[in-house]
Amino acid sequence: MSATTVPSFSTEAFEAFLKTRHEPEWLTQLRRHCWEIFQRLDWPARNDEEWIRTDIRLLKLSQYSLPQDNNKPADPPPALLAEGVQLAGHVTAVDGKPQSAAVDKKWTDKGVVFGSLDELVNTHGELVQKYLLTRAVNPEYDRFAALHGACWSGGHFLYVPRNVSIGDPFHFLSALSAGGADLGHTLIVLEEGAEATVMCETASQLVAAGTQSGTTGSFHNGALEVILAPRALLRLVSLQNWSDQVWNFAHQKALVGHDASLQWTIAAMGSRLSKVNQHVELCGKGAECQVNGVLFTEGKQHISYHTLQHHAAAQCRSDFLYKAALQDKSRTVWRGMIKVDPHAQKTDGYQRNDNLMLSTEARADSIPGLEIEADDVRCTHGSTTGKVDEELIFYAQARGLSRQEATRIIVSGFFQQIFDRITIESVRDALGHAILRRVREYS
């Protein structure tokens, strides 16, 4: 069932969308401002360095529409990350429409604000206005960011007050039905000394039904904003598990304050095409971030990650590790940049991208980069690409394993370095099982 009735992302559709929102005036004005930017900007050009390896000419935005109040969302698929986990709270949205939200009362009693961003803009408007699209994600970055700023719906919000530490994780689930559109916005704010764990998950009805090749494509254009005040600690897990018929675009940015710490694990295993901008700005002295990336592609999937670790303050540390395994005729693009500002002395920056080719027809583009303007820093980067060692498969088969079982063991070992970094056991197990289910034979 389609989640929309208005035919396209036209001005008429946008005005009809605004009438259904019942939002405060400041947010309506923000949406109109972003819509003006969207109309002013062009789509990325084929010769734009950031897009030169990602072809979106087959994307037809007119095939998708904005969610309206009269659409009934489909049931969401099961969540992989939340299975068997005691949660502090959860929010679910389907096709950009909020469906359910709950939070443990003991946390709201301590001032925690959590739930659907669509509802909280009315009940906690002053708090949301302070952070929404003001400091992290820039709607003028490109046309996708502007469209998102104008038309987001089905969002999630977490605010943790000063010195509140939450042991159990929060879970966000955004689901897409065939032909649906999702422009969900996630906003996470931790005040000074706060601590929390958040699991963000996306899923498609087709994946949940075990059908990898649907007939109707879907569209996702999301954004994630993370703002960490001094000494805050956030463990963040993002699982992208769309079907292979989803166009996926996302802007994600984290601001890490003085002596704050961010551990961010991302896993991208689905979509027809993904183009994700993932930026971390270390804006306070002594800030730290560790980003762990797991990418698995198959068929003709195309996943592109553009990462930026921006050292804007002194004595900060960043560690980005991305590992990708590619099957069939799929392709990955990873462009990583370490940027160090002139006053960001004593910086310690590291980035690495490793690729395991499971097919001779797959392709991985890895482009690490450095932009350093300080003279007392340690910044290193690296990239590797290789095939599966046939001798390893031979020795495994000699011990009674099939070729597929041998390949799965090798792929599991390839990702083990990242799995070892994941401190949440349920997340580690869910990612491992999800990847290994997709591995066929090495060819």
C-alpha positions as CSV (number, residue, x, y, z in Angstrom):
1,M,0.0,0.0,0.0
2,S,1.4,3.4,-0.9
3,A,1.7,5.8,2.0
4,T,0.9,8.9,-0.1
5,T,-1.8,10.6,-2.1
6,V,-0.2,13.8,-3.4
7,P,1.6,13.0,-6.7
8,S,5.1,14.5,-6.3
9,F,7.4,16.9,-4.5
10,S,5.9,19.9,-6.2
11,T,5.2,23.3,-4.5
12,E,1.5,22.3,-4.5
13,A,2.3,19.1,-2.7
14,F,4.6,20.9,-0.2
15,E,1.9,23.4,0.7
16,A,-0.6,20.6,1.2
17,F,2.0,18.8,3.3
18,L,2.4,21.9,5.5
19,K,-1.4,22.1,6.1
20,T,-1.4,18.6,7.6
21,R,1.5,19.3,10.0
22,H,-0.2,21.5,12.7
23,E,3.3,22.7,13.8
24,P,4.5,25.9,15.5
25,E,5.2,28.9,13.3
26,W,9.0,28.8,13.7
27,L,9.1,25.3,12.3
28,T,6.8,26.2,9.4
29,Q,9.2,29.1,8.5
30,L,12.2,26.9,8.8
31,R,10.5,24.4,6.3
32,R,9.7,27.2,3.9
33,H,13.3,28.5,4.1
34,C,14.6,25.0,3.2
35,W,12.1,24.7,0.4
36,E,13.4,27.9,-1.1
37,I,16.9,26.5,-1.0
38,F,15.7,23.3,-2.6
39,Q,14.2,25.2,-5.5
40,R,17.3,27.3,-5.9
41,L,19.8,24.5,-5.9
42,D,20.5,22.1,-8.7
43,W,20.9,18.3,-8.4
44,P,24.6,17.2,-8.1
45,A,26.4,17.4,-11.4
46,R,28.1,14.3,-12.8
47,N,31.5,16.1,-12.7
48,D,31.2,17.0,-9.1
49,E,34.0,15.3,-7.3
50,E,31.8,14.1,-4.5
51,W,29.3,12.6,-7.0
52,I,31.5,11.5,-9.9
53,R,31.4,7.9,-8.8
54,T,27.7,7.8,-7.9
55,D,25.2,7.9,-10.7
56,I,21.6,9.0,-9.7
57,R,20.3,9.6,-13.2
58,L,17.7,6.8,-12.8
59,L,16.3,8.4,-9.6
60,K,12.8,9.8,-10.5
61,L,11.7,11.9,-7.5
62,S,8.3,12.4,-9.2
63,Q,7.5,8.7,-8.4
64,Y,7.4,9.5,-4.7
65,S,5.2,11.7,-2.6
66,L,5.0,13.3,0.8
67,P,3.1,11.5,3.6
68,Q,-0.4,12.8,4.3
69,D,-2.6,12.4,7.4
70,N,-5.2,10.2,5.5
71,N,-2.7,7.5,4.8
72,K,-2.6,4.5,7.0
73,P,0.9,3.2,7.5
74,A,1.7,-0.5,7.1
75,D,2.9,-2.6,10.0
76,P,6.7,-2.3,10.6
77,P,9.0,-5.3,10.1
78,P,10.7,-6.9,13.2
79,A,13.6,-5.0,14.6
80,L,16.9,-6.9,14.5
81,L,18.8,-4.8,17.1
82,A,16.1,-4.7,19.7
83,E,15.4,-8.4,19.9
84,G,15.8,-9.6,23.5
85,V,17.1,-6.3,24.7
86,Q,15.8,-4.3,27.7
87,L,15.1,-0.9,26.3
88,A,14.9,2.5,28.0
89,G,12.5,3.6,25.2
90,H,11.6,3.1,21.6
91,V,10.1,5.0,18.7
92,T,8.8,3.5,15.4
93,A,7.8,5.2,12.2
94,V,6.6,3.7,8.9
95,D,6.8,5.6,5.6
96,G,7.6,8.8,7.5
97,K,4.6,8.6,9.8
98,P,5.0,8.1,13.6
99,Q,3.5,4.8,14.7
100,S,4.4,4.1,18.3
101,A,6.6,5.6,21.1
102,A,7.3,4.7,24.7
103,V,9.9,5.6,27.4
104,D,10.5,4.3,30.9
105,K,9.0,6.7,33.4
106,K,12.0,6.7,35.6
107,W,13.9,8.5,32.9
108,T,11.3,11.1,32.2
109,D,11.2,11.8,35.9
110,K,14.9,12.8,35.6
111,G,14.2,15.2,32.8
112,V,14.9,13.0,29.8
113,V,12.8,13.9,26.7
114,F,12.4,11.1,24.3
115,G,9.9,10.2,21.5
116,S,8.5,11.2,18.2
117,L,10.1,14.5,16.9
118,D,6.7,15.2,15.1
119,E,5.0,15.4,18.5
120,L,7.8,16.9,20.6
121,V,8.0,20.0,18.3
122,N,4.7,21.0,19.8
123,T,5.2,19.9,23.4
124,H,8.9,20.8,23.7
125,G,9.2,23.3,20.9
126,E,11.7,25.7,22.6
127,L,14.1,22.8,23.3
128,V,13.8,21.4,19.8
129,Q,14.1,24.8,18.1
130,K,17.5,25.3,19.8
131,Y,19.1,22.4,18.0
132,L,17.1,21.4,15.0
133,L,19.1,22.1,11.8
134,T,20.9,25.0,13.5
135,R,24.3,23.6,14.5
136,A,25.0,20.2,12.9
137,V,23.3,19.4,9.6
138,N,23.3,22.3,7.1
139,P,20.2,22.4,4.8
140,E,22.3,24.3,2.3
141,Y,24.9,21.5,1.9
142,D,23.2,20.2,-1.2
143,R,19.7,19.7,-2.7
144,F,19.0,16.5,-0.8
145,A,19.7,18.3,2.5
146,A,17.4,21.1,1.6
147,L,14.6,18.8,0.6
148,H,15.0,16.9,3.8
149,G,14.9,20.2,5.9
150,A,11.7,21.2,4.2
151,C,9.8,17.9,4.2
152,W,11.1,15.7,7.1
153,S,8.5,13.7,9.0
154,G,8.6,10.6,11.2
155,G,11.5,11.9,13.3
156,H,13.0,10.8,16.6
157,F,14.3,13.0,19.5
158,L,16.4,12.2,22.5
159,Y,17.4,14.8,25.1
160,V,19.4,13.7,28.2
161,P,19.9,16.4,30.9
162,R,23.2,17.1,32.7
163,N,24.8,14.3,34.5
164,V,22.1,11.7,33.8
165,S,23.5,8.4,32.9
166,I,21.2,5.8,31.2
167,G,22.3,2.2,31.1
168,D,19.6,0.6,28.9
169,P,19.6,1.6,25.2
170,F,17.0,3.6,23.2
171,H,15.8,2.2,19.9
172,F,14.6,4.1,16.8
173,L,13.1,2.1,13.9
174,S,12.2,3.7,10.6
175,A,10.5,1.3,8.1
176,L,9.6,1.7,4.4
177,S,6.9,-0.1,2.4
178,A,7.2,-0.7,-1.3
179,G,6.7,2.6,-3.1
180,G,6.9,4.6,0.2
181,A,9.0,7.7,1.0
182,D,10.8,8.4,4.3
183,L,12.4,11.7,5.2
184,G,12.9,11.0,8.9
185,H,15.0,13.2,11.1
186,T,16.9,12.0,14.2
187,L,18.1,14.5,16.8
188,I,20.2,13.4,19.8
189,V,21.3,15.9,22.4
190,L,23.3,15.0,25.6
191,E,24.0,17.7,28.1
192,E,27.2,18.0,30.1
193,G,28.3,14.7,31.8
194,A,25.3,12.8,30.4
195,E,25.6,9.2,29.1
196,A,23.4,7.2,26.8
197,T,23.2,4.4,24.2
198,V,21.1,4.7,21.0
199,M,20.3,2.1,18.3
200,C,19.0,3.5,15.1
201,E,17.6,0.9,12.6
202,T,16.1,1.1,9.2
203,A,14.2,-1.7,7.5
204,S,12.0,-2.5,4.5
205,Q,8.9,-4.7,4.3
206,L,10.6,-6.6,1.5
207,V,13.5,-7.6,3.6
208,A,11.3,-8.6,6.5
209,A,9.3,-10.9,4.1
210,G,12.5,-12.5,2.8
211,T,12.1,-11.0,-0.6
212,Q,15.2,-9.2,-1.8
213,S,14.0,-8.1,-5.2
214,G,10.8,-6.1,-5.1
215,T,9.1,-4.4,-8.1
216,T,8.5,-1.0,-6.6
217,G,11.3,1.2,-5.4
218,S,11.2,3.4,-2.3
219,F,12.9,6.6,-1.4
220,H,14.7,7.6,1.8
221,N,16.3,11.0,2.4
222,G,17.2,11.3,6.1
223,A,19.3,13.2,8.5
224,L,20.9,12.5,11.9
225,E,22.2,15.2,14.2
226,V,24.2,14.5,17.4
227,I,25.2,17.2,19.8
228,L,27.4,16.2,22.8
229,A,28.1,18.8,25.5
230,P,31.4,18.6,27.6
231,R,32.1,15.2,29.2
232,A,29.1,13.6,27.6
233,L,29.3,10.0,26.4
234,L,27.2,8.5,23.6
235,R,27.3,5.0,22.1
236,L,25.5,5.1,18.8
237,V,24.7,2.2,16.5
238,S,23.2,2.8,13.0
239,L,22.0,-0.2,11.0
240,Q,20.9,0.4,7.4
241,N,19.0,-2.6,6.3
242,W,16.8,-1.5,3.4
243,S,15.8,-3.8,0.5
244,D,17.7,-3.6,-2.8
245,Q,15.0,-1.3,-4.3
246,V,15.6,1.7,-2.0
247,W,17.2,5.0,-3.0
248,N,19.0,6.0,0.2
249,F,20.4,9.5,0.9
250,A,21.5,10.8,4.3
251,H,23.3,13.6,6.0
252,Q,24.7,12.7,9.4
253,K,26.8,15.0,11.6
254,A,28.0,14.9,15.2
255,L,29.4,17.7,17.3
256,V,31.6,16.5,20.1
257,G,32.4,18.9,22.9
258,H,35.2,19.3,25.5
259,D,36.3,15.9,26.8
260,A,33.2,14.3,25.4
261,S,33.3,10.9,23.7
262,L,31.4,9.3,20.8
263,Q,31.5,5.7,19.8
264,W,29.6,5.3,16.5
265,T,29.1,2.0,14.8
266,I,27.4,2.0,11.4
267,A,26.4,-1.1,9.3
268,A,25.2,-0.7,5.7
269,M,23.8,-3.8,4.2
270,G,21.0,-2.8,1.9
271,S,19.6,-0.3,-0.6
272,R,19.8,0.0,-4.4
273,L,22.0,3.0,-4.0
274,S,23.2,4.8,-0.9
275,K,25.0,8.1,-0.7
276,V,25.8,9.0,2.9
277,N,27.7,12.1,4.2
278,Q,28.9,11.3,7.7
279,H,30.8,14.1,9.5
280,V,32.2,14.3,13.0
281,E,33.4,17.6,14.3
282,L,35.6,17.6,17.4
283,C,34.8,21.1,18.6
284,G,36.0,20.9,22.3
285,K,39.5,20.3,23.7
286,G,40.1,16.7,24.5
287,A,37.1,15.3,22.5
288,E,37.3,11.8,21.2
289,C,35.4,9.7,18.6
290,Q,35.7,6.2,17.4
291,V,33.7,5.3,14.2
292,N,33.4,1.7,13.1
293,G,31.9,1.0,9.7
294,V,30.7,-2.4,8.3
295,L,29.6,-2.5,4.7
296,F,28.3,-5.5,2.8
297,T,27.0,-5.3,-0.8
298,E,25.6,-7.8,-3.2
299,G,23.8,-7.9,-6.6
300,K,24.2,-4.5,-8.2
301,Q,24.1,-2.5,-5.0
302,H,26.0,0.8,-4.8
303,I,27.0,2.2,-1.4
304,S,29.0,5.4,-1.1
305,Y,30.2,6.9,2.2
306,H,31.8,10.3,2.4
307,T,33.3,10.7,5.9
308,L,34.9,13.8,7.5
309,Q,36.7,13.8,10.8
310,H,37.1,17.5,11.5
311,H,39.5,18.5,14.3
312,A,38.5,22.0,15.3
313,A,40.0,22.0,18.8
314,A,43.3,20.9,20.3
315,Q,44.3,17.6,21.9
316,C,41.4,15.6,20.2
317,R,41.5,12.0,19.0
318,S,39.6,10.4,16.1
319,D,39.7,6.8,14.9
320,F,37.7,5.8,11.8
321,L,37.8,2.2,10.6
322,Y,35.7,1.0,7.7
323,K,35.6,-2.6,6.4
324,A,33.6,-3.6,3.3
325,A,32.9,-7.0,1.7
326,L,31.6,-7.0,-1.8
327,Q,29.7,-9.7,-3.6
328,D,28.4,-10.1,-7.3
329,K,28.6,-6.9,-9.3
330,S,28.2,-4.5,-6.4
331,R,30.3,-1.4,-5.7
332,T,31.4,0.7,-2.8
333,V,32.9,4.2,-2.7
334,W,34.6,5.4,0.4
335,R,36.0,9.0,0.6
336,G,37.5,9.8,3.9
337,M,39.0,13.1,5.0
338,I,40.9,14.2,8.1
339,K,40.7,18.0,8.4
340,V,42.8,19.7,11.1
341,D,42.3,23.4,11.8
342,P,45.4,25.7,12.5
343,H,44.8,25.8,16.2
344,A,44.0,22.1,16.7
345,Q,47.5,21.2,17.9
346,K,48.3,17.8,19.5
347,T,45.7,16.1,17.2
348,D,45.7,12.4,16.9
349,G,43.7,11.3,13.8
350,Y,43.5,7.9,12.1
351,Q,41.4,6.5,9.3
352,R,41.4,3.2,7.4
353,N,39.3,1.4,4.8
354,D,39.7,-2.3,4.0
355,N,37.9,-4.1,1.2
356,L,37.4,-7.8,0.7
357,M,36.4,-8.7,-2.8
358,L,34.2,-11.8,-3.0
359,S,33.7,-11.5,-6.8
360,T,35.9,-10.6,-9.7
361,E,33.1,-8.3,-11.0
362,A,32.7,-6.2,-7.8
363,R,34.5,-2.9,-7.4
364,A,35.7,-0.8,-4.5
365,D,36.9,2.8,-4.7
366,S,38.8,4.0,-1.6
367,I,40.0,7.6,-1.4
368,P,41.5,8.6,1.9
369,G,42.7,12.2,2.3
370,L,44.4,14.6,4.7
371,E,44.0,18.4,5.1
372,I,46.2,19.5,7.9
373,E,46.9,23.1,8.9
374,A,48.5,22.5,12.3
375,D,52.2,21.5,12.8
376,D,52.1,19.4,15.9
377,V,49.8,16.5,14.9
378,R,49.8,12.8,14.2
379,C,47.5,11.9,11.4
380,T,47.7,8.6,9.5
381,H,45.5,6.8,7.0
382,G,45.5,3.7,5.0
383,S,43.5,1.5,2.6
384,T,43.7,-2.1,1.4
385,T,41.8,-4.1,-1.2
386,G,42.2,-7.9,-1.7
387,K,40.6,-11.1,-2.7
388,V,39.9,-14.2,-0.6
389,D,42.9,-16.4,-0.3
390,E,42.1,-19.7,-2.1
391,E,44.5,-21.5,0.2
392,L,42.3,-20.6,3.2
393,I,39.3,-22.0,1.5
394,F,41.2,-25.2,0.6
395,Y,42.3,-25.8,4.2
396,A,38.8,-25.2,5.5
397,Q,37.3,-27.6,2.9
398,A,40.0,-30.1,3.8
399,R,38.5,-30.2,7.3
400,G,35.0,-31.0,6.0
401,L,33.5,-27.6,5.4
402,S,31.7,-26.7,2.3
403,R,33.0,-23.8,0.1
404,Q,30.2,-21.6,1.3
405,E,30.9,-22.4,5.0
406,A,34.6,-21.7,4.4
407,T,33.8,-18.3,2.8
408,R,31.5,-17.3,5.7
409,I,34.3,-18.1,8.2
410,I,36.7,-15.9,6.2
411,V,34.2,-13.0,5.9
412,S,33.5,-13.3,9.7
413,G,37.2,-13.1,10.4
414,F,37.6,-10.1,8.1
415,F,35.0,-8.2,10.2
416,Q,36.1,-9.5,13.6
417,Q,38.3,-6.4,14.2
418,I,35.2,-4.2,14.1
419,F,33.0,-6.7,16.0
420,D,35.6,-6.6,18.8
421,R,35.1,-2.9,19.1
422,I,31.3,-3.2,19.6
423,T,30.6,-3.2,23.3
424,I,26.9,-4.2,23.0
425,E,26.7,-8.0,22.7
426,S,23.2,-8.0,21.1
427,V,24.4,-5.6,18.4
428,R,27.5,-7.6,17.8
429,D,25.5,-10.8,17.4
430,A,22.8,-9.2,15.2
431,L,25.3,-7.7,12.8
432,G,27.3,-10.8,12.5
433,H,24.3,-13.0,11.8
434,A,22.8,-10.5,9.3
435,I,26.0,-10.4,7.3
436,L,26.7,-14.1,7.3
437,R,23.1,-14.8,6.0
438,R,24.0,-12.9,2.9
439,V,27.3,-14.5,2.1
440,R,27.2,-17.0,-0.7
441,E,30.2,-18.7,-2.4
442,Y,33.4,-16.9,-3.3
443,S,33.6,-16.6,-7.1
